[in-house]
């Protein structure tokens, strides 16, 4: 599980990305397509075409870090692309669900408090 510090935003790059790209290639995408600063301390998430690989790029204050996860069953839920090179901002809780392969757009509560009375 990835812990996101307070005040850090999570940006989900719309569309799919060539997963052969490493830190430098993804940082260039952040600058050129998303028009954001990869060294801002915010997290930038990218998904491959088959939806089975997720990469998260972030600057920890000391260097660029790259988190990669391949999901064996199913795929990572991604929004439809509305604007080329755009991004969607997620909450840290939504990122945690995304990394676990849960549909973060409409999570379903399975526990409800019992009614008394």
Secondary structure, DSSP 8 states (H G I E B T S, - for coil): -----TT--EEEESS---TT--HHHHHHHHHHTS-S-TTSS-EEEEE-TTS-EEEEEEE-SSSEEEEEEE-SSS-------SSTT-EEEE-HHHHHHHHTT--TTS-----------
